[in-house]
């Protein structure tokens, strides 16, 4: 018997008439819902369900009725630790939780309490929604964040006050040793150096070398030639 029968009975008790055409519309509506909706008693036994149970568990609806929802979903006779039903029985309010059923599918389980005319709790509306896509997205997001965190942990950066020699420009490390600035930066960051020599230093180092004098004289001659003939190409 499907959940629609419960709805019809509810309407009957309220004294509301429901035409046969409306009844069929309700049947189509509840059986078209992808969520598994069932009515359970306080011991989690199913006595109403929509047809989604047939697709979810591969059982005829007649077989589903009378079984415990925990037996169908988890193969257990009592609710699993993550099940929201025990908490609902204590609070008397809607409770929800995310959990996996036997086939590995992640479901969002929501239970709403049902009360009789005297205000006593008699059972619950049990709704199970497939959230595999959301869980996969969440797992992927957490994986990417973990990778980013790991990458950032390998990024070194220099900060704070660095003691540097005003003459030779060496940097003193935490152990009191003086290091060449390039080796210190390479050790404490991801930077790498390629070495050359600036014009000022070249003049100081090689100004007395004959080959250097000849090179400089040649450069000066080429510069004068270009100044006189700015349109001339080499």
PyMOL commands that set and color helices and strands:
alter all, ss='L'
color gray80, all
select helices_A, chain A and resi 3-13+20-32+52-57+61-64+69-74+85-91+132-153+181-187+199-206+210-228
alter helices_A, ss='H'
color red, helices_A
select strands_A, chain A and resi 36-41+46-49+95-100+106-115+121-130+171-172+178-179
alter strands_A, ss='S'
color yellow, strands_A
deselect
rebuild
show_as cartoon
